């Protein structure tokens, strides 16, 4: 997993392109939110999970391609995100032992294909949240910095103190 080219499709590809480009390249005072698609792809599943946002696959023709070399360069972070979501998603799998199996024992096997679909739903949901919070099309590019600051403040107030469950699960998985 996370070793080959990866395509984001449909409306999420369009949103990804807005997040990872200069918003208005014709203006000299433009703001860039993310440098590359892979940067969004690494962050999006965590944002989607924390904001409890998942999105179905849109099969319309737009695509945004993430190269295998970028996936491989970020493979550790992507695997960590995948495992973290599999461990924490009690709605998807209420049984702790099964969540641990999904995160570690089943990772990369045929058993993990439905789990990867779930993970991708969080990626798309995270792209939706990031798009909505950061690149509102009704604002000027100069406002994107304010949007980013407000998003970071909201994120910190919601989740800055919520790491206890993650730490407990990581300690349990180590034993």
C-alpha positions as a Markdown table, in Angstrom:
| # | Residue | x | y | z |
|---|---|---|---|---|
| 1 | Unk | 0.0 | 0.0 | 0.0 |
| 2 | Unk | 1.1 | 3.6 | -0.7 |
| 3 | Unk | 3.8 | 2.4 | -3.2 |
| 4 | Unk | 2.3 | 3.3 | -6.6 |
| 5 | Unk | 0.7 | 6.2 | -8.4 |
| 6 | Unk | -2.5 | 7.3 | -6.8 |
| 7 | Unk | -5.3 | 9.2 | -8.5 |
| 8 | Unk | -7.9 | 11.4 | -6.8 |
| 9 | Unk | -11.0 | 11.6 | -8.9 |
| 10 | Unk | -14.0 | 13.9 | -9.4 |
| 11 | Unk | -14.8 | 16.9 | -7.3 |
| 12 | Unk | -12.1 | 15.9 | -4.8 |
| 13 | Unk | -9.5 | 16.2 | -7.6 |
| 14 | Unk | -10.8 | 19.7 | -8.4 |
| 15 | Unk | -10.6 | 20.6 | -4.7 |
| 16 | Unk | -7.2 | 19.1 | -4.3 |
| 17 | Unk | -6.0 | 21.2 | -7.2 |
| 18 | Unk | -7.2 | 24.3 | -5.5 |
| 19 | Unk | -5.6 | 23.4 | -2.2 |
| 20 | Unk | -2.2 | 22.6 | -3.8 |
| 21 | Unk | -1.7 | 25.5 | -6.3 |
| 22 | Unk | -1.3 | 29.2 | -6.3 |
| 23 | Unk | -5.0 | 30.3 | -6.0 |
| 24 | Unk | -4.7 | 33.1 | -8.6 |
| 25 | Unk | -1.6 | 32.8 | -10.6 |
| 26 | Unk | -2.4 | 35.9 | -12.6 |
| 27 | Unk | -2.0 | 38.1 | -9.4 |
| 28 | Unk | 1.3 | 38.9 | -8.0 |
| 29 | Unk | 0.0 | 38.7 | -4.4 |
| 30 | Unk | -1.2 | 35.1 | -4.5 |
| 31 | Unk | -1.0 | 32.7 | -1.6 |
| 32 | Unk | 0.0 | 29.0 | -1.8 |
| 33 | Unk | -1.6 | 26.8 | 0.8 |
| 34 | Unk | 0.1 | 23.4 | 0.0 |
| 35 | Unk | 3.1 | 22.8 | -2.2 |
| 36 | Unk | 2.1 | 19.4 | -3.6 |
| 37 | Unk | -0.9 | 17.1 | -3.8 |
| 38 | Unk | 0.9 | 14.6 | -1.5 |
| 39 | Unk | 1.0 | 17.2 | 1.2 |
| 40 | Unk | -2.8 | 17.4 | 1.2 |
| 41 | Unk | -3.1 | 13.6 | 0.9 |
| 42 | Unk | -1.0 | 13.1 | 4.0 |
| 43 | Unk | -3.0 | 15.6 | 6.1 |
| 44 | Unk | -6.5 | 14.9 | 4.7 |
| 45 | Unk | -7.3 | 11.6 | 6.3 |
| 46 | Unk | -6.5 | 12.9 | 9.8 |
| 47 | Unk | -8.7 | 16.0 | 9.2 |
| 48 | Unk | -11.5 | 13.9 | 7.8 |
| 49 | Unk | -11.4 | 11.5 | 10.8 |
| 50 | Unk | -11.2 | 14.3 | 13.4 |
| 51 | Unk | -14.0 | 16.3 | 11.8 |
| 52 | Unk | -16.0 | 13.0 | 11.3 |
| 53 | Unk | -16.2 | 13.7 | 7.5 |
| 54 | Unk | -16.2 | 10.9 | 5.0 |
| 55 | Unk | -17.1 | 11.2 | 1.3 |
| 56 | Unk | -18.0 | 8.7 | -1.3 |
| 57 | Unk | -16.0 | 8.4 | -4.5 |
| 58 | Unk | -17.1 | 10.8 | -7.3 |
| 59 | Unk | -16.4 | 9.1 | -10.6 |
| 60 | Unk | -16.5 | 12.2 | -12.8 |
| 61 | Unk | -13.6 | 12.6 | -15.2 |
| 62 | Unk | -11.4 | 15.1 | -13.3 |
| 63 | Unk | -8.3 | 13.6 | -11.8 |
| 64 | Unk | -5.3 | 14.7 | -9.8 |
| 65 | Unk | -2.3 | 12.3 | -9.9 |
| 66 | Unk | 0.1 | 11.7 | -7.1 |
| 67 | Unk | 3.3 | 10.0 | -8.3 |
| 68 | Unk | 4.6 | 6.8 | -6.8 |
| 69 | Unk | 7.9 | 8.4 | -5.9 |
| 70 | Unk | 6.0 | 10.9 | -3.7 |
| 71 | Unk | 3.9 | 8.2 | -2.2 |
| 72 | Unk | 7.1 | 6.2 | -1.4 |
| 73 | Unk | 8.7 | 9.3 | 0.1 |
| 74 | Unk | 5.8 | 9.8 | 2.5 |
| 75 | Unk | 5.1 | 6.1 | 3.0 |
| 76 | Unk | 5.9 | 6.1 | 6.7 |
| 77 | Unk | 3.5 | 9.0 | 7.4 |
| 78 | Unk | 0.8 | 7.4 | 5.2 |
| 79 | Unk | 1.1 | 4.1 | 7.0 |
| 80 | Unk | 1.0 | 5.8 | 10.4 |
| 81 | Unk | -2.1 | 7.7 | 9.4 |
| 82 | Unk | -3.8 | 4.5 | 8.1 |
| 83 | Unk | -2.9 | 2.6 | 11.2 |
| 84 | Unk | -4.0 | 5.4 | 13.5 |
| 85 | Unk | -7.4 | 5.6 | 11.8 |
| 86 | Unk | -7.9 | 1.9 | 11.9 |
| 87 | Unk | -7.1 | 1.9 | 15.6 |
| 88 | Unk | -9.4 | 4.8 | 16.5 |
| 89 | Unk | -12.4 | 4.3 | 14.2 |
| 90 | Unk | -14.8 | 2.6 | 16.7 |
| 91 | Unk | -17.7 | 3.3 | 14.5 |
| 92 | Unk | -16.2 | 1.2 | 11.7 |
| 93 | Unk | -15.0 | -1.6 | 14.1 |
| 94 | Unk | -16.2 | -1.5 | 17.7 |
| 95 | Unk | -14.0 | -4.4 | 18.8 |
| 96 | Unk | -10.6 | -3.3 | 19.9 |
| 97 | Unk | -8.8 | -6.5 | 19.0 |
| 98 | Unk | -10.2 | -6.4 | 15.5 |
| 99 | Unk | -9.1 | -2.7 | 15.2 |
| 100 | Unk | -5.6 | -3.7 | 16.2 |
| 101 | Unk | -5.7 | -6.5 | 13.6 |
| 102 | Unk | -6.8 | -4.1 | 10.9 |
| 103 | Unk | -4.1 | -1.6 | 11.8 |
| 104 | Unk | -1.2 | -4.1 | 12.0 |
| 105 | Unk | -1.8 | -7.7 | 11.1 |
| 106 | Unk | -4.1 | -7.3 | 8.1 |
| 107 | Unk | -2.2 | -4.2 | 6.8 |
| 108 | Unk | -1.2 | -4.7 | 3.1 |
| 109 | Unk | -3.1 | -8.0 | 2.7 |
| 110 | Unk | -6.3 | -8.7 | 0.8 |
| 111 | Unk | -8.2 | -8.3 | 4.1 |
| 112 | Unk | -7.3 | -4.7 | 4.1 |
| 113 | Unk | -9.0 | -3.7 | 0.9 |
| 114 | Unk | -12.3 | -2.7 | 2.5 |
| 115 | Unk | -10.3 | -0.9 | 5.2 |
| 116 | Unk | -8.4 | 1.1 | 2.5 |
| 117 | Unk | -11.8 | 2.1 | 1.0 |
| 118 | Unk | -12.8 | 3.4 | 4.4 |
| 119 | Unk | -9.4 | 5.3 | 4.7 |
| 120 | Unk | -9.9 | 6.9 | 1.3 |
| 121 | Unk | -13.4 | 8.0 | 2.4 |
| 122 | Unk | -11.7 | 9.9 | 5.2 |
| 123 | Unk | -9.1 | 11.3 | 2.7 |
| 124 | Unk | -12.0 | 12.7 | 0.5 |
| 125 | Unk | -13.8 | 14.0 | 3.6 |
| 126 | Unk | -10.6 | 15.7 | 4.8 |
| 127 | Unk | -10.2 | 17.3 | 1.3 |
| 128 | Unk | -13.7 | 18.6 | 1.6 |
| 129 | Unk | -13.0 | 20.1 | 5.1 |
| 130 | Unk | -9.7 | 21.6 | 4.0 |
| 131 | Unk | -11.3 | 23.1 | 0.9 |
| 132 | Unk | -14.2 | 24.6 | 2.8 |
| 133 | Unk | -12.1 | 26.0 | 5.6 |
| 134 | Unk | -9.1 | 27.2 | 3.6 |
| 135 | Unk | -10.0 | 28.2 | 0.0 |
| 136 | Unk | -13.4 | 29.6 | 0.1 |
| 137 | Unk | -13.9 | 30.8 | -3.5 |
| 138 | Unk | -15.8 | 33.9 | -2.4 |
| 139 | Unk | -12.7 | 35.3 | -0.7 |
| 140 | Unk | -9.6 | 36.9 | -2.1 |
| 141 | Unk | -6.3 | 35.1 | -2.0 |
| 142 | Unk | -5.1 | 37.5 | 0.8 |
| 143 | Unk | -7.9 | 36.1 | 3.0 |
| 144 | Unk | -6.5 | 32.6 | 2.7 |
| 145 | Unk | -3.9 | 33.3 | 5.5 |
| 146 | Unk | -6.7 | 34.4 | 7.8 |
| 147 | Unk | -8.6 | 31.2 | 6.9 |
| 148 | Unk | -5.6 | 29.1 | 7.6 |
| 149 | Unk | -5.1 | 30.8 | 11.0 |
| 150 | Unk | -8.7 | 30.3 | 11.9 |
| 151 | Unk | -8.6 | 26.7 | 10.9 |
| 152 | Unk | -5.5 | 26.1 | 13.0 |
| 153 | Unk | -7.1 | 27.8 | 16.0 |
| 154 | Unk | -10.3 | 25.7 | 15.6 |
| 155 | Unk | -8.2 | 22.6 | 15.2 |
| 156 | Unk | -6.2 | 23.3 | 18.4 |
| 157 | Unk | -9.3 | 24.2 | 20.4 |
| 158 | Unk | -11.0 | 21.0 | 19.3 |
| 159 | Unk | -8.1 | 18.5 | 19.4 |
| 160 | Unk | -5.1 | 20.0 | 21.1 |
| 161 | Unk | -5.8 | 18.1 | 24.4 |
| 162 | Unk | -7.3 | 14.9 | 22.9 |
| 163 | Unk | -4.2 | 12.8 | 22.5 |
| 164 | Unk | -4.8 | 10.6 | 25.6 |
| 165 | Unk | -6.7 | 7.9 | 23.7 |
| 166 | Unk | -4.1 | 7.7 | 21.0 |
| 167 | Unk | -1.3 | 7.3 | 23.5 |
| 168 | Unk | -3.3 | 4.6 | 25.4 |
| 169 | Unk | -3.9 | 2.6 | 22.2 |
| 170 | Unk | -0.3 | 2.9 | 21.1 |
| 171 | Unk | 0.9 | 1.6 | 24.4 |
| 172 | Unk | -1.6 | -1.3 | 24.3 |
| 173 | Unk | -0.5 | -2.2 | 20.7 |
| 174 | Unk | 3.2 | -2.3 | 21.8 |
| 175 | Unk | 2.4 | -4.9 | 24.5 |
